[in-house]
Amino acid sequence: MNNQLSFVNKEVLNPIAFTVLGASVKTDSSSAIGWFGSGLKYAIAVMLRHNVKFTFKTHGKEYKFSTAVEDFRGEEMEIITCNGEKLGFTTEFGKQWKLEHVFRELHCNTRDEGGTTEIGGAVDSSEQTVIAIDDHRMNEEYYKRNENFLFDSTPIFTTEIGEIHPLPSATSKRVYYKGVKTQDHNRTMLYAYNVTQKIELTEDRTIKTLYNWEDNVSRIVVALTDKKLIKQIITSDENGFEALLDYSDYIIRPHITDEFLEVATTLWKKNKITAKSLCNYLEVKHPKQIEDTTKPLTEAEIVQVEGAYKLLEGSGFYPREYEIKKFEAEKIAQLGQAKDGIMYIAQKVFNMGPRELAICILEEYMHLKTGHSDMTRPFQNYLFEQIGLLMENNKDLKEKLNYQLA
């Protein structure tokens, strides 16, 4: 049985493609994965390094590759040869590549040329280019190609930035760019995310800066309109990939949809979202209202408030007409707030002593009594008016005391 792996296309293979470094006519928009002009040389070097049997045949001409050992500064090196002629690189070229990367390169090149990748059967090379490989390890890469390539997968969601696909296997950490796995992530994913927008690659076809790929995935996710899918992604395992995504405003604007925002806001209020960045985004967009942070007064705090009331009443102020509620202040400097006929007093004020509590109650009482806000001229005038009245009352009291003592 013929188990030969063949990469077949109609184009003529020019020897420059595997003899001259940097020779490429591809652009970043036409290539499935790279455009450096080194991929085919990498593939040849790696296959020879792993003792893979292969030949290149193109329109009636055959190219066979081998190695010639030479001494270089006391060390042996294997120079690659083609039909007995030495080429300008060794088997150490593409040091970080594995056979997986070789298959990726040859499969992508074949697709770019409109060709096919297949196992078995006689392939006529008289009017075609055929890269024939006889090695079970490369056949294994072919059989698991649907895990490393999304070419035959139907996306469940698509934007101009990329796609979301079902996982090609039970669990996945694969990072996809233009339908091709470039590397593995360190976190498991719910779905396969394929970024199609341009990203800079290294010469060995991995993504140069992974967070750029992750940011594009964030933009894909926030463009979703399927509410069920949105919920699944933003409430997924906090140790998974999706919880890592960055939802900073500068990244996701203007991609975020009304549907995504609606679902996210509802789940955020229920503390169901696992992505901390998304929680931060929503907190800025929907700041908590003071009413949402109130807590009942303890028995000890009720006693403190009663003491503050008596202190204030002794000075001619009667704040009992307004309800007091305790709240958790998000801002360090915030001690109180007057709103809708209620005096909100921060939790920390109760630990600052009776004088500070009485002053805080007095300020919020005055805001409610006058309707004036902080740092306004009308409120300032009112405060000085009250100070004047206290001074006058104090003068009258002193005069009465002096008269009684005379």
C-alpha positions in Angstrom: 0.0 0.0 0.0 1.3 3.4 -1.0 1.5 5.7 2.1 3.4 8.4 0.5 2.5 12.0 1.5 2.3 14.3 -1.5 2.0 18.1 -1.8 0.8 18.7 -5.3 0.2 21.9 -7.4 0.3 23.0 -11.0 3.0 25.7 -10.6 6.6 25.2 -11.7 9.0 25.0 -8.7 11.9 27.4 -9.4 15.1 26.2 -7.7 15.6 29.8 -6.4 12.8 28.9 -3.9 15.0 26.5 -2.1 18.5 27.8 -2.9 18.4 31.6 -2.3 17.7 33.0 1.1 15.1 35.8 1.2 13.6 34.8 -2.1 9.9 35.3 -2.0 7.2 36.8 -4.2 4.5 36.5 -1.5 3.0 39.4 0.4 1.5 39.4 3.9 -2.0 39.6 2.4 -1.7 36.6 0.0 0.2 34.2 2.2 -1.6 32.0 4.7 1.1 32.2 7.2 4.4 33.9 6.2 6.3 35.8 3.6 10.0 35.8 4.6 11.3 33.6 1.8 12.9 31.1 4.2 10.1 28.6 4.9 10.9 26.0 2.2 14.6 26.1 3.2 13.6 25.5 6.8 11.5 22.6 5.8 14.3 21.0 3.8 16.8 21.4 6.6 14.5 20.1 9.3 13.5 17.0 7.3 17.1 16.2 6.7 17.9 16.7 10.3 15.1 14.2 11.3 16.1 11.7 8.5 12.9 12.1 6.6 13.0 10.7 3.0 11.6 13.2 0.5 12.0 14.4 -3.1 10.9 17.4 -5.1 9.6 16.8 -8.6 8.4 19.6 -10.9 7.3 19.3 -14.5 9.6 16.4 -15.4 12.6 17.5 -13.3 13.6 15.8 -10.0 15.5 17.4 -7.1 17.1 15.1 -4.5 18.5 16.4 -1.2 21.2 15.1 0.9 24.1 16.4 3.1 27.9 16.8 2.9 29.9 16.9 6.1 32.6 19.6 6.3 34.8 20.9 9.1 34.2 24.4 10.3 36.6 25.7 13.0 37.1 22.2 14.4 33.4 21.3 14.3 31.6 19.2 11.8 28.6 20.7 10.0 26.2 19.1 7.5 25.9 21.3 4.4 22.7 20.6 2.4 23.1 19.4 -1.1 20.7 19.3 -4.0 21.5 16.8 -6.8 25.0 16.7 -5.5 25.5 20.5 -5.5 26.1 22.3 -2.2 23.6 24.8 -1.1 24.2 27.8 1.1 22.7 26.5 4.4 23.1 23.6 6.8 20.8 21.2 8.6 21.0 23.6 11.6 18.8 26.0 9.7 15.4 26.4 11.4 16.7 25.2 14.7 13.4 25.7 16.5 11.2 24.0 13.9 9.8 20.5 14.4 8.1 18.2 11.8 4.8 19.8 12.7 6.2 23.1 11.4 7.4 21.5 8.2 3.9 20.1 7.5 2.5 23.5 8.2 4.8 25.2 5.8 4.3 22.7 2.9 0.6 22.5 3.4 0.2 26.3 3.4 2.4 26.7 0.4 0.4 24.1 -1.5 -2.9 25.8 -0.7 -1.5 29.2 -1.7 -0.7 27.7 -5.1 -4.2 26.1 -5.4 -2.9 22.6 -4.9 -3.8 19.6 -2.8 -2.3 17.6 0.1 -3.0 13.8 0.0 -1.7 10.4 1.0 -1.5 7.4 -1.3 -1.8 6.9 -5.0 0.6 7.5 -7.9 1.1 11.2 -8.6 2.2 12.3 -12.1 4.8 15.0 -11.9 5.3 15.6 -15.6 3.0 18.7 -15.6 2.9 19.3 -11.8 5.1 20.1 -8.8 5.1 17.2 -6.3 6.8 17.2 -3.0 6.8 13.5 -2.1 7.5 12.4 1.5 7.9 8.9 2.8 7.8 9.0 6.6 5.1 7.9 9.1 5.7 10.9 11.3 4.8 13.3 8.5 1.7 11.2 7.8 0.7 11.7 11.4 0.8 15.4 10.9 -1.5 15.0 7.9 -4.1 13.0 9.9 -4.3 15.6 12.6 -4.3 18.5 10.2 -7.8 19.6 11.2 -6.5 20.3 14.7 -3.7 22.6 13.5 -5.6 24.1 10.5 -9.1 25.7 10.3 -9.3 25.6 6.5 -12.0 23.0 6.6 -13.8 24.3 9.6 -17.0 26.5 9.5 -16.8 29.5 11.8 -19.7 30.1 14.2 -19.0 33.8 14.1 -17.0 36.1 11.7 -15.9 39.7 11.8 -13.4 41.7 9.7 -10.8 41.0 12.5 -11.2 37.2 12.7 -13.4 34.2 13.5 -14.7 32.0 16.3 -14.7 28.2 15.5 -15.7 25.1 17.4 -12.8 23.4 19.1 -11.1 21.0 16.7 -10.5 18.6 19.7 -11.8 18.2 23.2 -9.5 20.8 24.7 -7.4 23.3 23.0 -4.7 25.9 23.6 -4.0 26.6 20.0 -3.3 30.1 18.7 -4.6 30.5 15.1 -3.6 33.1 12.6 -5.2 33.1 9.1 -6.5 29.6 9.7 -3.1 28.1 10.8 -1.9 27.2 14.3 1.2 29.3 15.1 1.8 28.2 18.7 0.2 27.0 21.9 -1.2 29.3 24.6 -0.6 28.6 28.3 -4.4 28.6 28.9 -7.2 26.3 27.7 -9.8 27.8 25.5 -13.6 27.4 25.1 -13.4 28.0 21.3 -10.8 28.2 18.5 -10.1 31.9 17.8 -8.7 32.7 14.4 -7.3 36.2 13.9 -7.3 37.2 10.2 -6.3 40.8 10.6 -2.6 41.5 10.0 -0.3 40.6 12.9 3.5 40.7 12.9 5.2 37.2 12.9 8.7 36.1 13.7 10.6 34.4 10.9 9.7 30.9 12.3 6.0 31.8 11.8 5.1 32.3 15.5 3.3 35.5 16.6 5.9 38.0 17.6 3.8 39.7 20.4 1.1 37.4 21.7 -0.8 40.1 23.5 -1.5 41.7 20.0 -3.3 38.5 19.1 -5.2 38.4 22.4 -6.3 42.0 21.9 -7.8 41.1 18.6 -9.6 38.1 20.1 -11.1 40.6 22.6 -12.3 42.7 19.7 -13.9 39.6 18.1 -15.7 38.6 21.3 -17.2 42.0 22.0 -18.6 42.1 18.5 -20.8 39.1 19.3 -24.6 39.4 19.1 -25.5 35.9 20.2 -26.5 36.4 23.8 -26.1 32.7 24.8 -22.6 32.6 23.3 -21.7 35.9 25.0 -22.8 34.6 28.4 -20.8 31.4 28.0 -17.6 33.2 27.1 -17.7 35.9 29.8 -18.7 33.5 32.6 -16.2 30.8 31.7 -13.6 29.3 34.1 -11.6 32.0 35.8 -8.4 30.0 35.0 -9.3 29.7 31.3 -8.1 31.8 28.4 -11.3 33.8 28.1 -11.0 35.2 31.6 -7.6 36.6 30.7 -8.9 38.8 27.8 -8.3 42.5 28.1 -11.5 44.6 27.7 -9.9 48.0 28.1 -11.9 50.7 26.4 -9.1 51.6 24.0 -9.0 48.0 22.8 -12.7 47.2 22.3 -14.0 50.5 21.1 -15.7 50.7 18.6 -16.3 47.0 18.2 -18.5 46.3 21.2 -22.2 45.6 20.4 -25.3 46.6 22.3 -26.1 42.9 22.8 -22.7 42.2 24.4 -23.0 45.3 26.7 -26.5 44.3 27.7 -25.5 40.7 28.7 -22.3 41.8 30.3 -24.0 44.5 32.4 -26.7 42.1 33.6 -24.1 39.4 34.6 -21.8 41.9 36.2 -24.5 43.1 38.5 -24.9 39.4 39.6 -21.1 39.0 40.1 -21.0 36.3 37.4 -18.3 37.6 35.2 -14.8 36.0 35.5 -12.8 38.4 33.4 -11.5 41.1 35.8 -10.8 43.5 33.0 -14.4 43.4 31.8 -15.6 44.0 35.4 -13.3 47.1 35.5 -14.7 48.3 32.2 -18.3 48.0 33.4 -17.5 49.6 36.8 -16.3 52.7 34.9 -19.2 52.7 32.6 -21.8 52.0 35.3 -20.4 53.5 38.6 -22.1 52.1 41.7 -24.8 54.3 43.2 -24.5 55.1 46.9 -27.8 53.4 47.6 -26.3 50.1 46.4 -23.6 50.2 49.2 -25.8 50.9 52.3 -25.7 48.7 55.4 -27.9 48.8 58.5 -26.6 50.6 61.5 -25.3 48.4 64.4 -26.7 48.9 67.9 -23.4 50.7 68.9 -23.7 53.0 65.8 -27.3 53.9 66.7 -26.1 55.0 70.2 -23.4 57.1 68.5 -25.9 58.8 66.2 -28.1 59.6 69.2 -25.2 61.2 71.0 -24.4 63.3 67.8 -28.1 64.4 67.6 -28.0 65.7 71.3 -24.8 67.5 70.7 -26.2 69.2 67.6 -29.5 70.0 69.2 -27.6 71.7 72.0 -26.3 74.1 69.4 -29.6 74.8 67.8 -29.5 72.2 64.9 -32.2 69.6 64.6 -31.2 67.0 61.9 -33.6 64.2 63.1 -36.1 65.2 60.4 -33.9 63.4 57.8 -33.1 59.7 57.8 -29.5 58.5 58.2 -28.0 55.6 56.3 -24.5 54.1 56.5 -22.6 53.3 53.3 -19.2 52.0 52.1 -17.3 54.9 50.5 -15.3 54.0 47.4 -13.4 57.3 47.5 -11.0 57.7 50.3 -11.9 61.4 50.9 -15.7 60.8 50.8 -17.3 60.9 54.3 -20.9 61.7 53.5 -23.5 62.6 50.9 -26.9 64.2 51.0 -29.3 62.7 48.5 -33.1 62.4 48.1 -33.8 63.5 51.7 -31.3 61.0 53.2 -28.1 61.7 55.0 -25.6 59.1 53.9 -22.7 58.7 56.4 -19.6 56.6 55.5 -18.8 53.6 57.6 -15.4 55.0 58.5 -16.9 58.1 60.1 -18.2 56.0 63.0 -14.6 55.2 63.9 -13.4 58.8 63.9 -15.0 59.9 67.1 -18.3 61.7 68.2 -17.1 65.1 67.2 -16.4 64.1 63.6 -19.7 62.1 63.4 -21.6 65.2 64.5 -19.8 67.4 62.0 -20.5 65.0 59.2 -24.2 64.8 60.1 -24.4 68.5 60.4 -22.9 69.1 56.9 -25.3 66.6 55.2 -28.2 68.1 57.2 -27.3 71.6 55.9 -27.2 70.3 52.3 -30.6 68.8 52.6 -32.0 71.9 54.5 -30.8 74.4 51.9 -30.6 72.3 48.7 -27.1 73.8 48.1 -24.2 71.6 46.9 -20.6 71.5 48.1 -18.2 74.3 47.1 -20.9 76.7 45.9 -21.3 80.4 46.9 -24.9 79.9 48.3 -23.7 77.1 50.6 -20.8 79.2 51.7 -23.1 82.1 52.5 -25.4 79.8 54.5 -22.5 78.4 56.6 -21.2 81.9 57.5 -24.7 82.9 58.3 -25.0 80.0 60.8 -21.6 80.9 62.3 -22.9 84.5 62.7 -26.0 83.3 64.5 -23.9 81.1 66.8 -21.7 84.1 67.6 -24.7 86.2 68.4 -26.3 83.6 70.6 -23.0 83.1 72.4 -22.8 86.9 73.1 -26.3 87.0 74.4 -25.6 84.0 76.6 -22.5 85.7 78.0 -24.4 89.0 78.7 -27.1 87.1 80.6 -24.6 85.2 82.7 -22.7 88.4 83.5 -26.0 90.1 84.5 -27.0 87.2 86.8 -23.5 87.2 88.5 -23.4 91.0 89.0 
